[in-house]
């Protein structure tokens, strides 16, 4: 499971994982985002709780679509 953490609320992760578990096991769990941004603080506990690996993606622009270039 790959998460665009800049654009998804950390409050929805439990529901997303519950839905995903209906179809199998998510062995790969990564969340991409600018972890230096103040708005990302809420993700910290959720990453550990759900065994999600954070991947740093610095904000080189103000565009919300900067992570779409990864896909």
N, C-alpha and C positions, 0 to 999 in steps of 0.2 A: 504494500500500500504506500503510495507516494502522496504526501500532503503539501499543498501550497499554504503554509502556515500564515503567510502574510494576509491571505484572503479568506481564511476559514477560522471561525471562532473556536477557541479551545474548549468551550462549553459543549460543543457538539461531538467531540471525539468519542465519548462512550457510546452514543447512539450509532455513530458510524461503524464502530467496531462490532457492536451487537448485530447490526444489519449484515455486515460482512461475514460474521461467523455463521450465518445461515447457509452460506455457500462454500465454506471451507475455512482453512487457517491462513492467516496473513503472516507468513514467515518473514517477509521483508517489510519493515515499517520504518519509513523515513519521512521527516518533516523538513521542508526547505523553507528558509526565511532569513531575514536579517535579524539575527539574535541579539544584535547590539541595540536595536530599536526599543524604546521604552514600552511600546504597546505589546511586546512579545513576552512580557514578564509572566503573564497568566499561563503560558504554555509550559513553564519549567516543571511544575509538579505533574502535569499531565504526561509529559515525555517519560518521566521515570515510572509513573504509575502504569502506563500502558506499553512499556518497553519500546518506545519510539526513538530512533536515532536522529538527532538534529544535524542538519547539514547547513552550513553557513552560506548564504547568498547575499553579498553586500548590495546595498541600494546604490547603484550607479546612476539611477535616474529616479524621477518622481513618478514615473508611469506605473500603474498597478499591474501591468501585464509583463513586467520584466522577467518573471519566472517562466512564462510561456515559451521563452527561447530555449529552455532546457529540454522541452519535450519535442 
